[in-house]
Every structure is written in structure tokens, then in C-alpha cells.
Amino acid sequence: MTMRLRVVHSTGFAYNAPVTSSYNEARLTPRSDHRQNVIVNRVETVPATRSYRYIDYWGTAVTAFDLHAPHEELEVSGASVVETEPEEYPDDAERVEWEDLPGEYVADRFDEYLTFTKYVPRNRTLAATARKLAKGFTPRGAVREVCKWVHEEIEYVQGTTGVHTSAVDAWKERKGVCQDYAHLTLVLLRSLGIPARYVSGYFHSNPDAPIGETVEGESHAWIEAWTGAWSGYDPTNDIPIGERHVSVGLGRDYSDVSPLKGIYTGGGATDLDVVVEITRLA
């Protein structure tokens, strides 16, 4: 099944005094790849300014812009129309067994997706759990088992964690949001030597959404693992990646794909408002 989705993602800032200069990067442009095709995309700011686009090290489209006129508010919005379809694991993908993963080819090619980070820290207890979950499974089967375990282990509760929470912090609380589900899954998979990366994007929550209906959404996160080819899985919902997923960014963890980051001089931010709307067009 194929879907055509319109995604509008708006972020607004208010400052307690005029900001005189700001330099920003927005990652709001969906990817064009084997599973999805971007028909229309634009990123706009208020106040308006010039911007330029580039592809970062991880393959994510970045819209960079700076403002040098004093302003007390800033709004950044990305609007896209994307055609999506379910992900299919390539029939001709090389079958990878456990003995293949420690080899030089995998270590050299995917080193950065095997490395532990601040958000995805090494943890002995979780490594032991990963080995138990993987016992009796191929690497590809182990990915599904790990995602299922994370889905059952963490309760989805908004507001219990923040953008700086690590996977271990969320696991200790047994509560979190999609970012935490993804980070915890990455800890387990990397502990097994399976290259795994963080994916940011959007998710349409209604599989039977009527055409033309707009729903309030939010940014979403899931993982992709390499077991001979890259394939994705959504541990938050415990489902494979399908036509309701719109991917935007790839990276080692959230820090590589945050929707908006920047620096500024002047007044401090007093208010932040984020709105995501998703409409099924076809």
C-alpha cells in the first residue's frame, strides 16, 4: 500500500529581549530513498531570511539560515508532501551470521553505528540482557526480539524524560517517549555488535485515516539495523516501518538529527511551541 502524506512541522520561539543575531540549522526535509519520494518541500522562517541547503555527514538534508536584524520571535516551519510505501527487506541482501559481525569489513564500514555515545551509553546489565534475547536467533531475528523487549519494558509516558535523557536513564525509570525507546534499542543492538542507527521523522497514528483528514502529530523516532542490508523497526509501536512512517534524519543518536539547533545573542528564550500536522492526501 502506498500513501501520500502532507506534513507541516512548525516551531516557534519567543524571547524576553531582542535577539540581535542567530545562526540555525533545521532538519525538516524528508528523505528521498527506496521507500519514500519527496514531491514538495519548503522550509520558511518568520522573520524571513535567506537560507541554503546541504546534506550533512549522515545523509540528512539541512536548511541553514542566520538572522542579523533584532527580533523577539522566531518561527521555523517545514511543509512537505511525501509518497511512502512499506519497507521491504531486499531479496538479494547478504545473509549475515553472528560470526560475520566481528570481522574487519563490518567494523571498518559501520564503526560509528557501533560506537556508544552519551545518549546510547555502554551498560553491562543491558549487554547481558541483549545476549539472552538474541540466543537462538539470527542477527535479523535478534533485532525483532530486542525491539519487542524494549516495547514491553518501557511505558510510554510524555513528560517523564527530556531531550537530554540517556537510554539508561529511561530504562531505570521504565518510562519514556519514542526517543528513549530508540536509544534503548540502540544500546542493546550495539552491545551485540549489530550496526544500528537512530532515525527521526513522523508517524501517522491512524492506519485507516480518511483522505483529507488532518491529525495532530509529533516528531517520531525509530531505528535501523544492518544485518546484510539496512532495515527499520519501530520499537515504540512494535511494528515494522510502513507507509505511515516518514523518515527525515539518520545518525548515531538524537544529537545528530534534532529538528532545530542554533546559537544566538541577545535575550533568552521564554517560550517554545511545536506543532506537527499530518494529512493523508491519497
C-alpha positions in Angstrom: 0.0 0.0 0.0 1.2 3.5 -0.9 0.3 6.7 1.0 0.7 10.3 0.1 1.1 12.4 3.2 1.4 16.2 3.9 3.5 17.0 6.9 3.7 20.5 8.4 6.1 21.0 11.3 6.2 24.4 12.9 8.4 25.6 15.8 8.0 29.0 17.4 10.3 30.8 19.9 9.6 33.9 22.0 12.4 35.9 23.6 12.4 38.1 26.7 14.5 40.7 24.9 15.5 41.3 21.3 17.8 38.8 19.8 20.4 40.6 17.6 22.0 37.6 15.8 21.2 33.9 15.4 22.7 31.0 13.4 20.5 28.0 12.9 20.2 24.6 11.3 16.8 22.9 10.5 16.4 19.2 9.7 12.8 19.3 8.5 13.2 17.8 5.0 12.1 14.2 4.5 14.5 11.8 2.8 14.1 10.6 -0.8 15.1 6.9 -0.9 13.9 3.4 -1.8 10.8 3.7 0.4 9.7 7.3 0.0 9.7 10.1 -2.5 9.5 13.8 -1.6 7.2 15.6 -4.1 7.2 19.0 -2.4 9.3 20.5 0.4 9.9 24.0 1.7 11.4 25.4 4.9 10.4 29.0 5.8 11.2 31.4 8.6 9.5 34.4 10.2 11.2 36.8 10.1 12.1 35.9 6.5 15.8 35.4 5.6 18.0 33.7 3.1 18.8 30.1 3.6 20.9 27.4 1.9 20.6 23.7 1.9 23.3 21.0 2.2 23.5 17.2 3.0 25.3 16.5 6.3 27.7 13.8 7.0 25.0 11.3 7.9 22.9 12.0 4.7 20.3 14.3 6.2 19.1 17.4 4.3 19.9 20.6 6.4 18.5 24.0 5.8 20.9 26.6 7.3 20.0 30.2 7.9 21.0 33.2 10.0 19.3 36.4 11.2 21.0 39.7 12.0 18.1 42.0 12.4 16.8 42.4 16.0 13.8 40.1 16.6 11.7 39.0 19.6 10.1 36.0 18.0 11.2 33.3 15.5 9.1 30.8 13.7 10.5 28.0 11.6 8.2 25.8 9.5 8.7 22.9 7.2 6.0 21.7 4.8 6.3 18.6 2.7 4.3 16.2 0.6 5.7 12.7 0.6 4.7 9.4 -1.1 5.6 6.5 1.1 5.3 2.7 1.0 6.1 -0.2 3.3 9.8 -1.2 3.7 10.8 -4.5 2.1 14.0 -6.3 3.0 16.0 -6.8 -0.2 15.7 -10.4 -1.5 19.3 -10.3 -2.7 20.7 -9.0 0.7 23.6 -10.9 2.0 22.7 -13.1 4.9 24.9 -12.1 7.9 25.6 -14.6 10.7 27.0 -13.8 14.2 30.5 -14.8 13.2 30.5 -12.2 10.4 29.8 -9.3 12.7 33.2 -9.0 14.4 35.0 -9.0 11.1 37.1 -6.2 9.7 34.5 -5.4 7.0 31.7 -4.6 9.4 33.9 -2.9 12.0 35.5 -0.6 9.4 32.4 0.2 7.4 30.0 0.7 10.3 32.2 1.8 13.2 30.2 4.9 14.0 27.0 2.9 14.3 28.7 0.5 16.7 30.0 3.2 19.0 28.4 4.1 22.3 27.5 7.7 23.0 26.1 10.0 25.7 22.6 9.1 24.7 23.5 5.4 23.9 26.0 4.5 26.7 27.6 1.1 27.3 25.9 -0.8 30.1 26.9 -4.3 31.3 23.4 -5.2 32.5 21.8 -4.3 29.2 24.5 -6.1 27.3 23.8 -9.3 29.2 20.0 -8.8 28.5 20.8 -8.4 24.8 22.7 -11.7 24.7 19.8 -13.5 26.4 17.3 -12.1 23.9 19.5 -13.0 20.9 20.1 -16.6 22.0 18.8 -19.0 19.3 18.1 -16.2 16.7 20.0 -14.9 13.7 21.1 -11.3 13.8 18.0 -10.2 11.9 15.7 -12.2 14.2 17.5 -10.7 17.2 16.7 -7.2 16.1 13.0 -8.0 16.2 13.3 -9.7 19.7 15.2 -6.7 21.1 12.6 -4.2 19.7 9.8 -6.3 21.2 11.5 -6.4 24.6 12.0 -2.6 24.6 8.4 -2.1 23.7 7.3 -4.2 26.6 9.9 -2.9 29.0 9.1 0.9 28.7 5.8 2.6 29.4 5.1 5.5 27.0 4.6 8.5 29.3 5.1 12.0 28.0 7.0 14.5 30.2 8.9 11.9 32.2 12.1 12.3 30.2 13.7 15.2 28.2 15.9 15.7 25.2 19.0 15.1 27.3 17.9 11.8 28.9 20.1 8.8 28.1 18.8 5.3 27.3 20.0 4.1 30.7 18.1 6.8 32.5 14.9 6.0 30.7 15.4 2.3 31.3 15.9 2.8 35.1 12.6 4.8 35.1 10.9 2.3 32.9 9.1 5.3 31.3 9.8 7.4 28.3 8.9 8.5 24.8 9.9 7.4 21.3 13.4 8.9 21.6 14.0 6.8 24.6 12.7 3.6 23.0 15.0 4.2 20.1 18.1 4.9 22.3 17.5 1.9 24.5 17.2 -0.3 21.4 20.4 1.0 20.1 22.3 0.2 23.3 21.1 -3.4 23.1 21.9 -3.9 19.4 25.3 -2.3 19.5 26.1 -4.5 22.5 25.5 -7.4 20.2 27.8 -6.0 17.6 24.9 -5.2 15.2 25.4 -1.8 13.5 22.3 0.3 14.3 21.3 3.9 13.8 18.8 6.4 15.0 16.1 7.6 12.6 14.0 10.7 13.1 10.8 11.5 11.3 7.0 11.5 11.6 4.3 8.8 12.1 0.7 9.0 11.1 -1.2 7.4 14.1 -4.3 6.3 12.2 -3.9 3.4 9.8 -7.5 3.9 8.5 -7.3 7.7 8.2 -9.7 9.1 5.6 -8.3 11.1 2.8 -8.2 14.8 3.6 -8.3 14.5 7.4 -5.6 16.3 9.3 -4.4 14.9 12.6 -2.2 16.4 15.2 1.1 14.6 15.3 4.6 14.9 16.7 8.1 14.1 15.7 8.8 10.4 15.9 11.9 8.2 16.2 12.8 4.6 15.4 15.9 2.5 14.5 17.5 0.9 11.5 19.8 -2.1 11.9 22.3 -3.6 9.4 22.1 -7.4 9.1 23.3 -7.6 5.5 21.1 -4.6 4.5 19.6 -1.8 6.4 16.1 -2.3 7.7 14.0 -0.4 10.1 11.8 -1.2 13.1 9.6 1.0 15.4 10.1 -0.2 19.0 7.7 2.4 20.3 4.8 0.8 18.4 6.4 -2.7 18.0 5.8 -2.6 14.2 7.9 -2.7 11.1 8.4 0.5 9.2 5.5 1.1 6.9 3.8 3.7 4.8 2.7 5.7 7.9 6.4 6.4 8.7 8.1 9.5 7.1 11.8 9.5 7.7 13.8 12.7 7.9 17.2 12.2 9.5 19.8 9.5 10.3 22.5 9.5 12.9 24.2 7.9 15.9 21.5 9.3 18.3 19.2 12.2 18.7 22.0 14.8 18.8 22.8 14.1 15.1 19.2 14.7 13.9 17.5 17.3 16.2 14.9 19.2 14.1 16.3 22.6 15.0 19.5 23.7 16.6 21.4 27.0 16.7 23.1 29.7 18.7 22.0 33.3 19.3 23.0 36.5 21.1 20.5 38.7 23.0 17.5 37.9 25.1 16.8 34.4 26.5 14.1 32.2 25.1 10.9 32.3 27.3 8.5 30.2 25.3 8.7 27.3 22.8 5.8 26.0 20.8 5.9 23.0 18.4 3.0 21.9 16.2 3.1 18.9 13.8 0.1 18.3 11.5 -0.2 15.3 9.2 -2.8 14.9 6.4 -3.4 11.9 4.3 -3.8 13.1 0.7 -4.0 9.7 -1.1 
